[in-house]
Amino acid sequence: MNIYFDTKIKTLYLILSAIVIAGMVFIMGISGVRAQEHDNEQMKIIKTSYINHVRSLGFTKLELGELIAFREHDIDAKYVDKIRQLGFSNLNAGEVIAFKEHDIKQQYIEEIQALGFDSISLGEMIAFDEHNIDTNKVNEVHQLGFTDIDAGEMLAFSLLEINQTFVDEMNSLGLTEINKNEILRLKQYNIDQSVIDNIKDYGLYNYQANTVIALAILKLDENLIREVKALDIDNYSMTNFLESRTGKKHNSSNDIEIYNELTNVVSKIYRL
């Protein structure tokens, strides 16, 4: 969030600020030197034999902080093998450290895998534990009608707090038979009655979730109408247009369905 301060600063305040900043820079410089000295001391403590041992586990590119964490958490070959035996491969050092810090139990892992997340990654398992995703939470999502979900989608349902109330609200707005991707996007873009009313005012409401999502991404208003009307509709770049409207780069390969709908929506607006 950008915050702008509009205030009159007196000369004395400027002088004092300069002094404070100079002091802070000096202190930060000292802190940086001390941090480097501390790192050097830590490296001396970590023996070459231990570093080679960690590298032999498959972690060939380790930062000093990770090496220290490995040593402090007593992570060795036996522990790493235990993680791999639980069904996790392609491990990275950060995940192993996080797994040890979370102290995730085998019983919990087996519970999650038994729910259909048998290909869940170690990072996703850690996130499941952090967000308290269990059998009850997964069943709640299934009861909403979304049963074919992977670990990443389950995390999205949990983070966005999608529940029966939200599904019912979307149904009341005419958005029925919504698939899992659509319900996630509808919540992500805060679709509610006011958004639908705005779309209806422009005559663009067709009771299709993807159309509503596309209009929410483009931020339907008078400015959008003017910008679309000014396009050379047969020779414009959708990627550039989206970036100018949203301030973000959009890649069609990430979400072909929505990208195509965005193109359709622009065409509809152009013909208004």
C-alpha positions in Angstrom: 0.0 0.0 0.0 1.4 3.4 -1.0 1.0 6.0 1.7 1.6 9.7 0.9 2.4 12.2 3.5 1.6 15.9 2.8 3.2 18.0 5.6 5.4 21.1 6.1 8.8 20.2 7.5 10.7 22.9 9.3 14.4 23.5 8.8 15.2 22.3 12.3 13.3 19.1 11.7 15.3 18.5 8.5 18.6 19.0 10.3 17.6 16.7 13.1 16.4 14.1 10.6 19.7 14.2 8.8 21.6 13.6 12.0 19.3 10.7 12.9 19.7 9.1 9.5 23.5 9.5 9.6 23.5 7.9 13.0 21.4 5.0 11.7 23.6 4.5 8.7 26.6 4.4 11.0 24.9 1.9 13.3 23.8 -0.3 10.4 27.3 -0.3 9.1 28.6 -1.5 12.5 25.8 -4.1 12.6 26.7 -5.3 9.1 30.3 -5.8 10.1 29.3 -7.6 13.3 26.9 -9.8 11.4 29.7 -10.7 8.9 32.0 -11.5 11.9 29.3 -13.6 13.4 28.9 -15.6 10.2 32.6 -16.1 9.9 32.7 -17.4 13.5 29.7 -19.7 12.8 31.4 -21.1 9.7 34.5 -21.9 11.7 32.4 -23.8 14.2 30.8 -25.9 11.4 33.4 -28.5 10.6 34.2 -29.4 7.0 33.2 -33.0 7.7 29.7 -31.9 8.7 29.4 -29.7 5.6 30.4 -32.6 3.4 27.9 -34.8 5.3 25.1 -32.5 4.5 26.1 -32.2 0.9 26.1 -36.0 0.6 22.4 -36.0 1.5 21.7 -34.2 -1.8 21.8 -30.6 -0.6 24.8 -29.4 -2.6 23.8 -25.7 -2.6 23.4 -24.6 1.0 23.6 -21.1 2.4 25.3 -20.6 5.7 22.0 -20.0 7.5 20.7 -23.4 6.3 23.9 -25.1 7.4 23.6 -23.6 10.9 19.9 -24.6 11.0 20.7 -28.1 10.0 23.3 -28.3 12.8 21.1 -26.7 15.4 18.2 -29.1 14.6 20.4 -32.2 14.5 19.3 -33.0 10.9 21.3 -35.9 9.7 21.1 -38.7 7.1 18.7 -40.8 9.2 16.2 -37.9 9.5 16.3 -37.1 5.8 15.9 -40.7 4.9 12.8 -40.8 7.2 11.3 -37.9 5.3 11.9 -39.6 2.0 10.4 -42.9 3.3 7.2 -40.9 4.1 6.8 -40.4 0.3 8.5 -37.1 -0.2 11.2 -36.6 -2.8 12.9 -33.7 -4.5 13.6 -32.1 -1.1 15.2 -28.8 -0.6 17.0 -27.7 2.6 14.4 -25.1 3.6 11.6 -27.6 3.5 13.5 -30.1 5.6 14.3 -27.4 8.2 10.6 -26.3 8.2 9.4 -29.9 8.5 11.7 -30.4 11.6 10.5 -27.1 13.1 6.8 -28.0 12.7 7.4 -31.4 14.1 4.8 -32.9 11.8 3.7 -36.4 13.0 3.6 -39.4 10.7 0.0 -40.0 11.7 -1.0 -36.6 10.4 0.8 -37.2 7.1 -1.0 -40.5 6.7 -4.3 -38.9 7.4 -3.7 -36.3 4.7 -2.5 -38.8 2.2 -5.5 -41.0 2.8 -7.8 -38.1 1.9 -6.5 -38.4 -1.7 -3.5 -36.1 -1.5 -1.1 -39.0 -2.1 1.1 -36.9 -4.4 1.3 -33.9 -2.0 4.8 -32.3 -1.8 6.6 -31.7 1.5 6.1 -27.9 1.2 2.4 -28.4 0.7 2.3 -30.8 3.7 4.0 -28.1 5.8 1.4 -25.6 4.6 -1.4 -28.0 5.4 -0.1 -28.3 9.0 0.4 -24.6 9.3 -3.2 -23.9 8.3 -4.7 -26.8 10.3 -6.1 -28.6 7.3 -7.5 -31.9 8.4 -10.2 -34.4 7.5 -13.0 -32.1 8.7 -11.8 -29.2 6.6 -11.4 -31.4 3.5 -14.8 -32.9 4.0 -16.3 -29.4 4.2 -14.9 -28.6 0.8 -16.1 -31.9 -0.6 -19.6 -31.2 0.7 -19.6 -27.9 -1.3 -19.5 -30.1 -4.3 -15.8 -29.8 -5.0 -14.3 -33.3 -4.6 -11.7 -33.4 -7.3 -9.1 -31.0 -5.8 -5.4 -31.2 -5.4 -3.3 -30.0 -2.5 -2.7 -26.5 -3.9 -6.4 -26.0 -4.5 -7.3 -27.3 -1.0 -4.9 -24.7 0.4 -6.6 -22.0 -1.7 -10.0 -23.0 -0.5 -8.7 -22.7 3.1 -6.9 -19.4 2.7 -9.8 -17.8 0.9 -12.2 -19.2 3.5 -14.7 -20.5 0.9 -17.7 -21.9 2.7 -21.4 -22.8 2.0 -22.5 -19.3 2.7 -20.3 -17.9 -0.1 -21.5 -20.7 -2.5 -25.1 -19.9 -1.7 -24.5 -16.2 -2.2 -23.1 -16.9 -5.7 -26.1 -19.1 -6.5 -28.4 -16.3 -5.5 -26.7 -14.0 -7.9 -27.4 -16.4 -10.7 -23.9 -18.0 -10.8 -24.8 -21.7 -10.5 -23.0 -24.9 -11.5 -19.6 -23.2 -10.7 -16.5 -25.3 -11.0 -13.6 -25.2 -8.5 -11.5 -22.7 -10.5 -14.4 -20.3 -10.9 -15.4 -20.4 -7.2 -11.8 -19.6 -6.2 -11.6 -16.7 -8.6 -15.0 -15.3 -7.6 -13.9 -15.1 -4.0 -10.4 -13.8 -5.0 -12.0 -10.9 -6.9 -14.6 -10.2 -4.2 -17.6 -10.8 -6.4 -20.8 -9.7 -4.6 -24.2 -8.1 -5.3 -22.7 -4.6 -6.0 -20.3 -6.1 -8.6 -23.1 -7.9 -10.3 -25.3 -4.8 -10.3 -22.5 -2.8 -11.9 -22.2 -5.4 -14.7 -26.0 -5.3 -15.2 -25.9 -1.6 -15.5 -23.7 -1.9 -18.6 -25.8 -4.7 -20.0 -23.0 -7.3 -19.8 -24.4 -9.8 -17.3 -24.9 -13.2 -18.8 -25.0 -15.4 -15.7 -21.6 -16.9 -16.6 -18.9 -16.9 -13.8 -16.0 -16.5 -16.2 -17.5 -13.3 -17.7 -18.0 -11.8 -14.3 -14.4 -12.7 -13.3 -13.0 -11.2 -16.6 -14.9 -8.0 -16.0 -13.7 -7.9 -12.4 -10.1 -8.3 -13.6 -10.5 -5.5 -16.1 -12.3 -3.3 -13.5 -15.4 -2.4 -15.4 -16.1 1.3 -15.3 -16.3 4.3 -17.7 -12.6 4.4 -18.1 -12.6 0.8 -19.3 -15.3 1.5 -21.8 -13.4 4.5 -23.2 -10.1 2.6 -23.4 -11.7 -0.4 -25.2 -13.5 1.9 -27.6 -10.2 3.6 -28.5 -8.6 0.2 -29.4 -7.8 -0.9 -32.9 -9.9 -4.0 -32.1 -8.3 -6.2 -34.8 -4.7 -5.3 -34.0 -4.3 -4.7 -30.3 -2.2 -6.7 -27.8 -4.3 -8.2 -25.1 -1.3 -8.7 -22.9 -0.3 -5.1 -23.1 -3.9 -4.0 -22.6 -4.3 -6.1 -19.5 -1.0 -4.7 -18.1 -2.2 -1.1 -18.7 -5.5 -1.9 -16.9 -4.3 -3.9 -14.0 -0.6 -3.0 -13.6 0.3 -6.7 -13.8 1.6 -9.0 -16.5 -0.8 -11.7 -17.5 0.3 -14.8 -19.3 -2.3 -16.7 -21.4 -0.6 -20.0 -20.8 -1.3 -19.7 -17.0 -5.1 -19.6 -17.5 -6.2 -20.0 -21.1 -9.9 -20.1 -20.2 -9.9 -16.8 -18.4 -7.6 -15.2 -21.0 -9.9 -16.2 -23.8 -12.9 -14.8 -21.8 -11.0 -11.5 -21.3 -10.7 -11.3 -25.1 -14.4 -12.0 -25.6 -15.3 -9.4 -23.0 -13.2 -6.7 -24.7 -15.0 -7.5 -28.0 -18.4 -7.2 -26.3 -17.5 -3.9 -24.7 -16.2 -2.6 -28.1 -19.5 -3.3 -29.7 -21.6 -1.6 -27.0 
